[in-house]
Amino acid sequence: MSVSTRLTALALACCVHFANAQQAVVEDTVDNPFFLRMCKLPPGYMRGTFEISSASSVNKERKKLLDVTGELGYQYFNRDGASNEVMLIQSTSQQIWGRLQIVYKETYPYTVQFRYNHTTPFQLDNQYELGLGFDREQFRRMMYEKMQQKVHTDIKKRYEDLRQQYVNAFKQYQQMRQRISGLSQAQRAVEEKIRQRTKAEGVLAGLDIKKPSLPQNNLPAMPSLDVQGWSGMLQDTLVQKAGIPALREQLLRDPLQLDSMRQVVAGLEKKINSLKAEQSRRIDSLGREMASRKSMDWLRKNKKNIDRDSADIPDVPAPFWTRASIRLGKYLVQMSELTVSNIFLHGAGIRYGDRYFVEVTGGAYDFAFNRLFSFRPDTQLRNRPYLLAMRVGRDDGANMDAVSFYYGTRRNLTGLVNGPAFKTIAGVSVEKRMEWSPNLRLALEVAKSTPRALLVAEEDNKGLKDLFTRFSGKTLGAYGNLQASFPEQRLDVEASYRYWGVQFESFNAAQQFNPQNVAQLRLGKAFWNRRLQVNSGLKYTNFKTAGIASNLKSNTLFASLSTVLRLRKLPVISLGYYPGSQLYWLEDKRLYEYHYYILNATVSHYFTAGTTPMQLTASYNRFSNRYTDSVVTAAQSFYSLFYTTWKGRFSFSVNASRQETLVKRLLTLEGGSSYATRWFRLSAAAKWNQVPGVVRWGYSFSAGLLLGKLGTISILTDRSFLPDRTGQFIPVRMGQIQYTKPLNFSVWR
């Protein structure tokens, strides 16, 4: 071996030793905080999404037996007018209600609710109700949240594993970069020695050694890398002439390792970025699957397949506790569109089952207008008519098939002198509800009943045999409803038809007005990218009832049309033409219902003056009927201009209105202000009312106070004027007080 070769090898060994020593110093100075800082993701990157707040040590040891939330409340309302003939003006009510949601062992929710309502006038009656049952919807929500948490925990665990791999890979990447940088310096030292020894021979004359840098990477907070001389070292023939195989092999291998490590780090970063999207995708898929399935049976069978990666999903409790719900008291019954609906039941009802269910309802019953039709002249429960109804079917949420049977008595109104006080009514119906897609639904029902006696001398049915005999269209009922939505055309359509035969009997309050045919069509269409919304409707009905005033035709066609235009930074404009009605109890003998049409136009604009928000609304109402043929409790023409603004905790409003009838005119100016904080709210207004030759003052006042854990109390009082059936404006006083108490406590095991 020549002297020059030996000197070269010795110099190279010294340089490598020096580089390794420098690398060790650099590595020792790069402590853990440095790597944590270098590997720390940018603010907001994957932070907060996977944070799970751990329970305290006390809560970890103690578990909840019962978790109770809900509300208790009381309300008193009174409205008094000077006229005894305007039924809907005078009313008084007292209500007590409560709703408790009890979660057993943090998994199984139950609902307990009660309500008492003592109301006059008579058409509302007094209602009291107690309901007990398993809250299926809340249980589904709780299970969905638990499944979300399982997905969240799984993603978080994978995130922590990938993050640790990322930290380790990045650390190795940094070490390799520093080591290769040291080898580059050693190579440059060797080249310098070779240049010095071969300069005389001119071997290095004009040699251009390139100094490219490694490709830049996109790792967060990763420092830039500039290792000089790679191409030059790999292409320089002097390295090969130096005769150092170990160095040449190291220089060829390390760049490949560095590039491979860079790819590993980039791959880990990509996986971490994809975790957030994966979590969102899995949770959205889980929500869509649960929303499309309403049956608890389906949930019970498929709960472990809903999200296979989730571990523990809470067990569905015993069938009885998930399938039974009970109602007691006097409450409004809604069983089907044709047979049992809109009546007040003094009794109980129970529904058992989920996908396959049985529903039984029974007790004495009232109709809302019992004074009008003399449904209940007796106060004793045993002298009232009764009802027993049963419904059996299958319901999976989107589709339903059911068969109903009802049996009961009704007071005999045929006028037979020696006839029975009650007559028997029975019927059966078949229902079907189908949902082919969220945009297309169809509901059908067909019913058959015992025949109604049409003539005074005609004898009523003798028993149930008439239910399965004497078939004709007069003893049948039919109902159909079709709902369709076309998102691309922004069109919604609903069509329905109801038919009651003249001899069809049911426990449906709507049938007491005996409409033989009711057809209805509603259309909704959006234009100009939903800036213009148009809704229209048609309704045809024919009926004949002694309780309705003679000025109404038995064949009636109702039409309605409404449009709303919303343009950016411009006022919202709405126009409407639709029917209305008003009920009156006149002379304590007869109930009158008057129909009329209303033309409405409203312009509303929200804007700001500087930093102060404001809103201005102008409206116009026109009632088509006159007081000679309709006794509506409203003005024939009504104009209103309303302005409000907000400033901090205060709001201010001014209103001017004008009401006109055929005989009177009422002008009202009203101004008021309100102040609201988190715990307190106060509002007051004064009203100036003028009728020809007379000025009357009115007022309104309301206040609310939040008493912390004690609840919230609010009061309201108002004095204004409304037109009576003669067109005169009468003073009306109204007052209300309400108290609510929230409930939120737990019972620990």
Wavefront OBJ file of the C-alpha trace (Angstrom):
o trace
v 0.000 0.000 0.000
v 1.419 3.352 -0.977
v 2.066 6.131 1.480
v -0.582 8.338 -0.090
v -3.219 5.645 0.249
v -2.350 5.099 3.903
v -2.510 8.811 4.644
v -5.852 9.039 2.918
v -7.304 6.163 4.932
v -5.958 7.631 8.182
v -7.418 11.042 7.417
v -10.749 9.508 6.539
v -10.851 7.516 9.767
v -10.100 10.662 11.782
v -12.859 12.557 9.988
v -15.385 9.780 10.565
v -14.477 9.650 14.260
v -14.800 13.412 14.495
v -18.180 13.331 12.716
v -19.507 10.617 15.017
v -18.392 12.588 18.030
v -20.095 15.690 16.717
v -23.213 13.655 15.994
v -23.276 12.343 19.551
v -22.982 15.853 20.896
v -25.800 17.056 18.700
v -27.942 14.072 19.621
v -27.372 14.600 23.316
v -28.367 18.220 23.066
v -31.630 17.371 21.281
v -33.633 16.393 24.353
v -37.207 15.149 24.638
v -38.813 18.606 24.791
v -37.217 19.343 21.460
v -38.755 16.301 19.862
v -42.099 17.013 21.493
v -41.918 20.490 20.138
v -40.818 19.346 16.711
v -43.449 16.594 16.525
v -46.241 18.610 18.055
v -49.026 19.116 15.571
v -50.165 22.649 14.712
v -52.858 24.270 16.884
v -56.244 22.739 16.209
v -54.817 19.799 14.259
v -56.481 16.649 15.608
v -56.962 18.337 18.945
v -60.270 18.378 20.765
v -61.767 15.782 18.448
v -60.384 12.862 20.373
v -60.359 14.309 23.871
v -62.433 12.253 26.296
v -62.966 13.842 29.674
v -62.251 11.301 32.341
v -64.573 10.977 35.268
v -63.438 11.949 38.712
v -62.175 9.294 41.071
v -65.384 9.550 43.076
v -67.617 9.015 40.040
v -65.460 6.118 38.890
v -66.169 4.344 42.123
v -69.840 5.353 42.394
v -72.347 4.599 39.656
v -75.755 6.149 39.143
v -78.840 4.144 39.923
v -81.339 6.768 38.751
v -80.820 9.972 36.805
v -83.935 12.181 36.900
v -84.580 15.222 34.716
v -87.805 17.001 33.903
v -90.111 19.856 34.771
v -93.073 20.698 36.981
v -95.352 23.614 36.171
v -98.539 25.504 36.955
v -100.409 28.078 34.852
v -103.491 30.186 35.469
v -105.088 32.052 32.561
v -108.145 34.283 32.398
v -109.638 36.351 29.574
v -112.840 38.289 30.123
v -114.943 40.349 27.728
v -118.167 42.307 28.082
v -120.079 40.062 25.651
v -121.586 36.721 26.634
v -122.156 35.712 23.029
v -118.550 35.657 21.842
v -117.555 32.260 23.044
v -113.840 32.305 22.309
v -113.212 35.633 24.038
v -114.190 34.473 27.496
v -112.067 31.655 28.807
v -110.413 30.534 32.018
v -107.981 27.728 32.564
v -105.794 26.211 35.240
v -103.124 23.734 34.253
v -100.759 21.577 36.255
v -98.239 19.452 34.428
v -95.155 17.433 35.045
v -92.780 15.404 32.949
v -90.025 13.242 34.357
v -87.438 11.286 32.449
v -85.835 8.637 34.621
v -82.710 6.889 33.347
v -82.086 3.597 35.128
v -78.447 2.550 35.513
v -77.365 5.168 32.956
v -78.844 3.067 30.141
v -82.619 2.585 30.235
v -84.856 5.709 30.012
v -88.448 5.774 31.263
v -90.971 8.589 31.005
v -93.528 9.562 33.642
v -95.843 12.444 32.785
v -99.039 13.837 34.204
v -101.305 16.741 33.286
v -104.449 18.333 34.649
v -106.372 20.997 32.751
v -109.487 22.684 34.092
v -110.771 24.937 31.321
v -113.878 26.845 30.399
v -115.715 27.330 28.053
v -117.198 23.896 27.780
v -115.778 22.822 24.443
v -112.349 22.211 25.952
v -113.618 20.283 28.993
v -111.344 19.176 31.816
v -108.515 16.796 31.103
v -106.290 14.799 33.402
v -103.762 12.236 32.342
v -101.014 10.005 33.704
v -98.615 8.327 31.310
v -96.015 5.657 32.032
v -93.732 4.014 29.538
v -90.323 3.186 28.225
v -88.926 6.055 26.166
v -87.944 4.328 22.946
v -86.706 7.441 21.181
v -84.544 8.495 24.103
v -83.160 4.972 24.359
v -82.265 5.075 20.675
v -80.557 8.433 21.161
v -78.632 7.160 24.175
v -77.587 4.014 22.328
v -76.527 6.108 19.360
v -74.415 8.305 21.637
v -72.807 5.236 23.202
v -72.037 3.828 19.771
v -70.569 7.173 18.791
v -68.407 7.034 21.898
v -67.221 3.554 20.973
v -66.239 4.720 17.510
v -64.566 7.735 19.068
v -62.594 5.609 21.535
v -61.467 3.223 18.815
v -60.279 6.066 16.587
v -58.526 7.734 19.518
v -56.620 4.557 20.357
v -55.483 4.178 16.764
v -54.561 7.840 16.710
v -52.371 7.492 19.797
v -50.623 4.449 18.299
v -49.975 6.245 15.017
v -48.824 9.347 16.815
v -46.275 7.365 18.818
v -45.049 5.703 15.627
v -44.828 9.131 14.066
v -42.736 10.477 16.953
v -40.373 7.492 16.844
v -40.024 7.609 13.060
v -39.400 11.336 13.115
v -36.718 10.889 15.765
v -34.957 8.269 13.642
v -35.307 10.555 10.653
v -33.603 13.384 12.536
v -30.777 11.132 13.725
v -30.182 9.730 10.234
v -30.202 13.224 8.761
v -27.566 14.392 11.237
v -25.440 11.296 10.664
v -25.564 11.634 6.886
v -24.750 15.297 7.226
v -21.671 14.264 9.263
v -20.629 11.752 6.596
v -20.945 14.477 3.998
v -18.507 16.613 5.924
v -16.154 13.642 6.217
v -16.359 13.036 2.473
v -15.564 16.674 1.772
v -12.508 16.416 4.049
v -11.294 13.329 2.151
v -11.814 15.088 -1.157
v -9.826 18.039 0.073
v -6.928 15.740 0.980
v -7.114 14.052 -2.392
v -7.140 17.418 -4.145
v -4.068 18.509 -2.265
v -2.160 15.302 -3.127
v -3.186 15.176 -6.774
v -3.133 18.870 -7.535
v 0.213 18.603 -9.171
v -1.093 15.991 -11.543
v -4.059 18.261 -12.439
v -6.621 15.556 -11.882
v -9.059 17.948 -10.182
v -8.555 20.783 -12.579
v -11.912 22.243 -13.566
v -13.934 19.663 -11.542
v -17.475 20.936 -10.687
v -18.914 19.162 -7.624
v -22.716 19.620 -7.497
v -24.438 20.371 -4.201
v -28.128 19.431 -4.479
v -30.430 19.154 -1.465
v -32.813 16.391 -0.476
v -36.448 16.766 -1.532
v -38.437 18.982 0.798
v -41.085 17.312 2.938
v -44.401 18.521 4.313
v -44.189 17.154 7.822
v -45.493 19.628 10.417
v -42.746 21.671 12.051
v -40.011 19.551 10.408
v -36.806 21.587 9.794
v -35.512 22.020 6.273
v -32.782 19.585 5.173
v -29.778 20.616 3.072
v -27.202 17.835 2.781
v -24.572 18.953 0.367
v -22.635 16.952 -2.169
v -24.766 13.864 -2.722
v -24.628 13.816 -6.499
v -21.030 14.893 -6.502
v -19.989 12.164 -4.083
v -21.855 9.457 -5.964
v -20.532 10.552 -9.378
v -17.008 11.590 -8.367
v -14.513 9.111 -9.755
v -12.025 10.191 -7.088
v -14.106 8.345 -4.504
v -13.697 5.171 -6.486
v -10.008 5.907 -6.982
v -9.661 6.361 -3.239
v -10.225 2.625 -2.871
v -12.457 2.798 0.219
v -15.301 0.253 -0.369
v -16.864 0.712 3.096
v -17.248 4.438 2.639
v -18.605 4.040 -0.877
v -21.150 1.450 0.299
v -22.243 3.654 3.194
v -22.657 6.659 0.949
v -24.802 4.655 -1.473
v -26.964 3.045 1.216
v -27.704 5.965 3.549
v -29.520 8.165 1.001
v -31.860 5.268 0.218
v -32.508 4.710 3.919
v -33.128 8.394 4.461
v -35.588 8.535 1.579
v -37.341 5.408 2.847
v -37.609 6.891 6.335
v -39.013 10.099 4.878
v -41.688 8.067 3.109
v -42.510 6.258 6.351
v -42.983 9.554 8.190
v -45.111 10.957 5.375
v -47.233 7.796 5.344
v -47.856 8.032 9.080
v -48.847 11.656 8.707
v -51.315 10.711 5.961
v -52.856 7.992 8.125
v -53.270 10.424 11.014
v -54.980 12.909 8.718
v -57.373 10.227 7.462
v -58.531 9.221 10.964
v -60.707 12.289 11.442
v -62.464 11.705 8.114
v -62.909 8.030 8.967
v -64.521 8.860 12.302
v -66.954 11.290 10.674
v -67.778 8.775 7.940
v -68.458 5.941 10.379
v -70.623 8.053 12.679
v -72.652 9.435 9.763
v -73.204 5.932 8.421
v -74.237 4.754 11.876
v -76.732 7.613 12.230
v -78.295 6.963 8.828
v -78.672 3.274 9.583
v -80.343 3.866 12.946
v -82.590 6.613 11.577
v -83.909 4.326 8.862
v -84.783 1.591 11.354
v -87.461 2.403 13.925
v -88.043 -1.105 15.254
v -86.535 -2.055 18.585
v -86.582 -5.672 17.444
v -84.259 -4.761 14.601
v -82.031 -2.904 17.017
v -82.006 -5.870 19.372
v -80.967 -8.308 16.638
v -78.475 -6.119 14.807
v -76.956 -3.947 17.503
v -73.588 -5.713 17.234
v -73.544 -5.434 13.459
v -74.315 -1.724 13.330
v -70.668 -0.924 13.932
v -68.490 -4.001 13.929
v -65.405 -2.188 15.176
v -67.206 -0.900 18.244
v -66.831 -3.128 21.213
v -69.498 -3.045 23.861
v -72.930 -1.804 22.907
v -75.486 -1.602 25.739
v -77.869 -4.511 25.865
v -81.489 -3.930 24.977
v -83.458 -4.503 28.193
v -86.089 -7.151 28.772
v -88.900 -7.070 26.187
v -91.647 -6.047 28.618
v -89.895 -2.908 29.769
v -89.181 -1.780 26.232
v -92.553 -2.654 24.764
v -95.187 -1.447 27.222
v -96.653 2.040 27.627
v -99.711 2.960 29.708
v -102.044 5.991 29.751
v -104.611 6.679 32.464
v -107.144 9.458 33.045
v -109.199 11.621 30.731
v -107.267 12.291 27.588
v -107.665 12.800 23.864
v -107.597 9.535 21.910
v -106.115 9.301 18.418
v -106.221 5.720 17.118
v -107.044 5.963 13.403
v -108.238 8.482 10.839
v -111.691 6.912 10.407
v -112.776 5.078 13.525
v -111.585 6.273 16.953
v -110.207 9.812 17.006
v -110.619 13.211 18.710
v -112.701 11.994 21.649
v -112.071 12.394 25.380
v -111.709 9.016 27.066
v -112.255 8.459 30.798
v -110.290 5.253 31.127
v -106.997 3.651 30.230
v -104.997 2.537 27.267
v -102.033 0.208 26.955
v -99.775 -0.516 24.016
v -97.546 -3.557 24.108
v -95.038 -4.535 21.501
v -92.585 -3.000 19.156
v -92.586 -4.293 15.626
v -95.622 -6.446 16.382
v -97.931 -4.577 18.734
v -101.289 -4.776 20.474
v -103.094 -1.600 21.544
v -106.149 -1.739 23.824
v -108.201 1.308 24.873
v -111.349 1.367 26.973
v -113.551 3.514 29.178
v -116.340 6.068 29.158
v -116.012 8.865 26.636
v -117.110 12.414 25.844
v -117.151 14.541 22.750
v -115.825 18.064 22.950
v -119.196 19.705 22.241
v -121.230 17.500 24.562
v -123.590 20.329 25.587
v -124.525 20.914 21.979
v -125.313 17.301 21.091
v -126.456 16.205 24.572
v -123.911 13.410 24.595
v -123.615 13.505 28.363
v -126.614 14.914 30.246
v -125.742 12.682 33.210
v -122.806 13.327 35.477
v -122.499 9.784 36.801
v -119.897 7.705 35.050
v -122.125 4.623 34.842
v -124.682 6.567 32.788
v -122.193 7.612 30.149
v -121.558 5.798 26.879
v -118.487 3.607 26.767
v -115.945 2.436 24.232
v -113.641 -0.566 23.845
v -111.138 -0.554 20.989
v -108.319 -2.911 20.073
v -105.649 -2.535 17.422
v -103.228 -5.252 16.298
v -100.511 -4.804 13.744
v -96.926 -4.636 12.630
v -94.920 -1.430 12.549
v -91.272 -1.117 11.557
v -91.300 2.651 11.350
v -91.467 3.077 7.595
v -94.269 0.572 6.976
v -97.280 -0.443 9.052
v -100.129 -2.937 8.757
v -102.900 -2.904 11.373
v -106.407 -4.206 12.001
v -108.704 -2.359 14.440
v -111.929 -3.428 16.115
v -114.130 -1.048 18.104
v -117.273 -1.666 20.118
v -119.322 0.663 22.311
v -122.511 2.537 22.934
v -123.860 5.934 21.969
v -126.862 7.839 23.213
v -129.840 7.107 21.000
v -130.924 10.313 19.247
v -133.435 8.827 16.812
v -136.359 10.009 18.910
v -138.002 6.665 19.675
v -140.278 7.224 22.666
v -139.948 3.775 24.160
v -136.589 2.977 22.622
v -133.385 2.251 24.501
v -131.310 5.108 25.876
v -128.191 3.788 24.160
v -127.529 2.003 20.924
v -124.687 -0.351 20.104
v -121.986 0.595 17.630
v -119.308 -1.751 16.311
v -116.854 -1.670 13.462
v -113.632 -2.991 12.019
v -110.956 -1.276 9.949
v -107.775 -2.201 8.083
v -104.845 0.222 7.842
v -101.700 0.190 5.762
v -98.855 2.668 5.640
v -96.060 2.354 3.093
v -92.858 4.307 2.591
v -91.062 3.456 -0.613
v -88.494 6.193 -0.025
v -88.126 9.269 2.205
v -89.762 11.210 -0.636
v -92.783 8.965 -1.254
v -95.300 7.784 1.388
v -98.821 6.371 1.203
v -101.416 5.695 3.935
v -104.675 3.784 3.388
v -107.595 2.754 5.604
v -110.919 1.006 4.937
v -113.607 0.497 7.621
v -117.004 -1.203 7.954
v -119.507 -0.504 10.756
v -122.933 -1.458 11.949
v -125.521 0.658 10.069
v -126.937 3.873 11.442
v -130.720 4.346 11.542
v -131.662 7.100 9.100
v -135.369 7.442 9.987
v -137.021 8.046 13.327
v -139.186 4.957 12.976
v -136.315 2.791 11.798
v -135.072 0.298 14.322
v -131.395 0.341 15.242
v -129.155 -2.641 14.714
v -129.726 -5.574 17.019
v -126.133 -6.674 17.496
v -122.789 -7.565 16.006
v -124.357 -9.610 13.236
v -125.099 -6.377 11.389
v -121.375 -5.689 11.291
v -120.735 -8.616 8.982
v -123.975 -8.322 7.033
v -125.853 -5.556 5.232
v -122.837 -4.587 3.163
v -123.226 -1.410 1.152
v -121.314 1.752 0.427
v -123.444 3.526 3.029
v -121.851 1.530 5.880
v -118.255 1.899 4.670
v -115.547 4.436 5.339
v -112.361 5.031 3.367
v -109.266 7.184 3.762
v -106.150 7.717 1.673
v -103.174 10.051 1.937
v -100.288 10.386 -0.508
v -97.200 12.497 0.175
v -94.533 12.984 -2.466
v -91.474 15.174 -2.638
v -89.369 15.931 -5.707
v -86.117 17.549 -4.492
v -84.723 18.241 -7.947
v -87.877 20.121 -8.935
v -88.264 21.553 -5.395
v -91.874 20.375 -5.381
v -93.933 18.909 -2.511
v -97.341 17.315 -3.092
v -99.919 15.964 -0.640
v -103.315 14.571 -1.621
v -105.907 13.049 0.725
v -109.464 11.778 0.520
v -111.893 10.744 3.266
v -115.310 9.149 2.780
v -117.960 8.361 5.380
v -121.121 6.588 4.263
v -124.383 8.086 5.476
v -124.926 4.996 7.660
v -121.322 4.583 8.745
v -120.822 4.737 12.542
v -117.597 5.546 14.349
v -116.184 7.169 17.464
v -114.620 10.015 15.528
v -115.623 13.503 16.639
v -115.163 14.871 13.132
v -117.916 12.577 11.846
v -120.503 14.328 14.015
v -120.571 16.977 11.296
v -121.141 14.040 8.937
v -119.095 15.067 5.901
v -119.671 12.324 3.369
v -116.745 13.362 1.171
v -113.633 15.346 1.980
v -110.944 15.781 -0.685
v -107.828 17.860 -0.207
v -104.792 18.740 -2.336
v -101.761 20.744 -1.273
v -98.818 21.834 -3.421
v -95.581 23.544 -2.472
v -93.042 24.776 -5.015
v -89.790 26.721 -4.675
v -88.477 28.982 -7.441
v -85.304 30.975 -8.082
v -83.063 28.856 -5.878
v -85.666 28.864 -3.076
v -85.983 32.643 -3.055
v -89.683 32.346 -3.910
v -91.884 29.795 -2.118
v -95.443 29.189 -3.345
v -97.966 27.036 -1.450
v -101.504 26.341 -2.593
v -104.356 24.141 -1.473
v -107.841 22.993 -2.414
v -110.383 21.353 -0.108
v -113.840 20.107 -0.995
v -116.344 18.876 1.563
v -120.073 18.153 1.631
v -121.934 17.728 4.894
v -125.282 18.222 6.576
v -125.587 18.850 10.293
v -128.223 20.629 12.341
v -125.536 22.241 14.454
v -124.303 24.427 11.625
v -125.954 27.704 10.705
v -128.134 27.604 7.615
v -126.093 30.184 5.743
v -123.480 27.554 4.910
v -123.870 25.466 1.798
v -123.576 21.709 2.106
v -121.142 21.577 -0.820
v -118.190 23.801 -0.057
v -114.906 24.356 -1.879
v -112.061 25.993 0.020
v -108.982 27.352 -1.729
v -105.799 28.852 -0.358
v -102.674 30.399 -1.841
v -99.605 31.830 -0.146
v -96.302 33.133 -1.491
v -93.126 34.242 0.246
v -90.350 36.134 -1.554
v -86.915 36.433 0.046
v -84.234 38.483 -1.691
v -80.884 39.258 -0.143
v -80.719 42.648 1.569
v -84.322 43.365 0.542
v -87.598 43.106 2.485
v -89.357 39.756 2.817
v -92.727 39.890 1.055
v -95.563 37.443 1.721
v -99.063 37.236 0.249
v -101.820 34.870 1.312
v -105.440 34.060 0.556
v -106.939 31.355 2.736
v -110.162 30.353 4.524
v -110.931 30.774 8.202
v -113.794 30.008 10.552
v -115.215 31.163 13.856
v -117.353 29.247 16.366
v -120.084 30.911 18.424
v -122.355 29.647 21.157
v -125.449 31.792 20.813
v -128.425 32.032 23.143
v -127.142 29.018 25.053
v -128.862 26.797 22.490
v -126.929 26.435 19.281
v -123.373 26.349 18.073
v -122.680 28.423 14.980
v -119.642 28.141 12.747
v -119.015 30.824 10.149
v -116.510 30.549 7.340
v -114.841 33.438 5.586
v -111.745 34.232 3.535
v -108.748 36.285 4.559
v -106.485 38.240 2.239
v -103.140 38.947 3.873
v -100.127 40.950 2.705
v -96.993 41.444 4.799
v -93.697 43.212 4.147
v -90.911 42.772 6.686
v -87.384 44.163 6.547
v -84.462 43.639 8.917
v -81.654 46.181 8.693
v -79.016 47.970 10.751
v -78.367 51.661 11.308
v -74.698 51.810 12.176
v -74.421 48.961 14.683
v -78.055 49.080 15.832
v -80.324 46.311 14.463
v -83.873 47.228 13.516
v -86.937 45.592 12.010
v -89.931 47.144 10.272
v -93.099 45.182 9.429
v -96.201 46.346 7.586
v -99.266 44.105 7.221
v -102.768 44.216 5.785
v -105.694 41.816 6.384
v -109.019 41.830 4.593
v -111.973 39.636 5.615
v -114.258 38.856 2.680
v -117.490 38.262 4.634
v -119.707 41.037 5.951
v -121.261 41.211 9.384
v -124.670 40.643 7.852
v -123.808 37.046 6.980
v -120.885 36.261 9.282
v -120.143 37.137 12.877
v -116.377 36.809 12.914
v -114.601 38.231 15.954
v -112.181 40.288 13.899
v -112.201 43.485 11.902
v -113.263 43.448 8.290
v -110.070 45.367 7.439
v -106.919 45.555 9.494
v -103.804 47.673 8.874
v -100.672 47.495 10.988
v -97.193 49.064 11.031
v -94.698 47.680 13.549
v -91.152 48.881 14.328
v -88.657 47.438 16.804
v -84.986 47.948 17.635
v -82.451 46.531 20.089
v -79.676 48.179 22.037
v -77.757 46.104 24.546
v -80.202 44.561 26.993
v -83.014 46.900 25.935
v -85.499 46.643 23.096
v -87.998 49.259 21.956
v -91.104 48.862 19.818
v -93.816 51.063 18.317
v -97.004 49.822 16.669
v -99.785 51.631 14.828
v -102.918 49.790 13.688
v -106.326 50.519 12.250
v -109.339 48.156 12.333
v -112.545 48.725 10.418
v -115.983 47.146 10.552
v -119.180 48.173 8.841
v -120.228 50.269 11.828
v -117.062 51.204 13.712
v -113.429 52.119 13.307
v -110.653 51.560 15.862
v -107.293 53.339 15.773
v -104.560 52.081 18.112
v -101.116 53.495 18.887
v -98.853 51.413 21.090
v -95.336 51.932 22.394
v -93.281 49.855 24.766
v -89.881 48.723 25.936
v -88.347 45.607 27.439
v -85.240 44.817 29.434
v -83.753 41.345 29.731
v -80.841 39.764 31.549
v -79.952 36.182 32.227
v -82.053 36.150 35.397
v -84.687 38.808 34.815
v -87.029 40.036 32.078
v -89.399 43.029 32.158
v -91.661 44.415 29.439
v -94.305 47.169 29.470
v -96.356 49.006 26.858
v -99.101 51.628 26.742
v -101.971 51.618 24.224
v -103.993 54.564 22.967
v -107.308 53.464 21.430
v -109.755 55.713 19.637
v -113.204 54.944 18.331
v -115.296 57.805 16.905
v -115.805 60.256 19.732
v -114.212 58.089 22.437
v -110.597 57.620 23.576
v -109.717 54.594 25.665
v -106.395 53.589 27.166
v -105.002 50.100 27.298
v -101.793 48.505 28.499
v -99.707 45.365 28.561
v -97.157 44.250 31.135
v -95.072 41.115 31.518
v -92.236 40.063 33.797
v -90.175 36.947 34.295
v -87.768 35.992 37.053
v -85.368 33.061 37.147
v -84.996 31.918 40.749
v -82.124 29.519 40.236
v -82.934 26.051 41.488
v -86.363 27.235 42.646
v -87.545 27.656 39.063
v -88.979 30.423 36.904
v -92.044 32.592 37.503
v -93.670 34.838 34.898
v -96.735 37.073 34.825
v -98.636 38.715 31.986
v -101.538 41.164 31.901
v -103.145 42.967 28.983
v -106.088 45.244 28.226
v -107.161 45.721 24.617
v -110.277 45.883 22.426
v -111.868 43.359 20.059
v -114.976 43.579 17.849
v -118.059 41.630 18.912
v -120.685 40.119 16.614
v -122.438 43.465 16.158
v -119.269 45.255 15.053
v -118.839 47.141 18.339
v -115.388 47.172 19.957
v -115.516 45.833 23.493
v -112.778 45.912 26.164
v -111.080 42.605 26.820
v -108.876 41.945 29.847
v -106.397 39.114 29.985
v -104.061 37.860 32.715
v -101.722 34.923 33.116
v -99.297 33.640 35.735
v -96.999 30.685 35.240
v -94.451 28.876 37.383
v -92.058 26.156 36.235
v -89.622 24.161 38.337
v -86.861 22.225 36.577
v -85.828 18.890 38.034
v -82.337 17.469 37.776
v -80.970 15.074 40.373
v -79.371 11.653 40.651
v -79.615 8.686 42.980
v -76.300 6.875 43.407
v -75.856 3.210 44.069
l 1 2 3 4 5 6 7 8 9 10 11 12 13 14 15 16 17 18 19 20 21 22 23 24 25 26 27 28 29 30 31 32 33 34 35 36 37 38 39 40 41 42 43 44 45 46 47 48 49 50 51 52 53 54 55 56 57 58 59 60 61 62 63 64 65 66 67 68 69 70 71 72 73 74 75 76 77 78 79 80 81 82 83 84 85 86 87 88 89 90 91 92 93 94 95 96 97 98 99 100 101 102 103 104 105 106 107 108 109 110 111 112 113 114 115 116 117 118 119 120 121 122 123 124 125 126 127 128 129 130 131 132 133 134 135 136 137 138 139 140 141 142 143 144 145 146 147 148 149 150 151 152 153 154 155 156 157 158 159 160 161 162 163 164 165 166 167 168 169 170 171 172 173 174 175 176 177 178 179 180 181 182 183 184 185 186 187 188 189 190 191 192 193 194 195 196 197 198 199 200 201 202 203 204 205 206 207 208 209 210 211 212 213 214 215 216 217 218 219 220 221 222 223 224 225 226 227 228 229 230 231 232 233 234 235 236 237 238 239 240 241 242 243 244 245 246 247 248 249 250 251 252 253 254 255 256 257 258 259 260 261 262 263 264 265 266 267 268 269 270 271 272 273 274 275 276 277 278 279 280 281 282 283 284 285 286 287 288 289 290 291 292 293 294 295 296 297 298 299 300 301 302 303 304 305 306 307 308 309 310 311 312 313 314 315 316 317 318 319 320 321 322 323 324 325 326 327 328 329 330 331 332 333 334 335 336 337 338 339 340 341 342 343 344 345 346 347 348 349 350 351 352 353 354 355 356 357 358 359 360 361 362 363 364 365 366 367 368 369 370 371 372 373 374 375 376 377 378 379 380 381 382 383 384 385 386 387 388 389 390 391 392 393 394 395 396 397 398 399 400 401 402 403 404 405 406 407 408 409 410 411 412 413 414 415 416 417 418 419 420 421 422 423 424 425 426 427 428 429 430 431 432 433 434 435 436 437 438 439 440 441 442 443 444 445 446 447 448 449 450 451 452 453 454 455 456 457 458 459 460 461 462 463 464 465 466 467 468 469 470 471 472 473 474 475 476 477 478 479 480 481 482 483 484 485 486 487 488 489 490 491 492 493 494 495 496 497 498 499 500 501 502 503 504 505 506 507 508 509 510 511 512 513 514 515 516 517 518 519 520 521 522 523 524 525 526 527 528 529 530 531 532 533 534 535 536 537 538 539 540 541 542 543 544 545 546 547 548 549 550 551 552 553 554 555 556 557 558 559 560 561 562 563 564 565 566 567 568 569 570 571 572 573 574 575 576 577 578 579 580 581 582 583 584 585 586 587 588 589 590 591 592 593 594 595 596 597 598 599 600 601 602 603 604 605 606 607 608 609 610 611 612 613 614 615 616 617 618 619 620 621 622 623 624 625 626 627 628 629 630 631 632 633 634 635 636 637 638 639 640 641 642 643 644 645 646 647 648 649 650 651 652 653 654 655 656 657 658 659 660 661 662 663 664 665 666 667 668 669 670 671 672 673 674 675 676 677 678 679 680 681 682 683 684 685 686 687 688 689 690 691 692 693 694 695 696 697 698 699 700 701 702 703 704 705 706 707 708 709 710 711 712 713 714 715 716 717 718 719 720 721 722 723 724 725 726 727 728 729 730 731 732 733 734 735 736 737 738 739 740 741 742 743 744 745 746 747 748 749
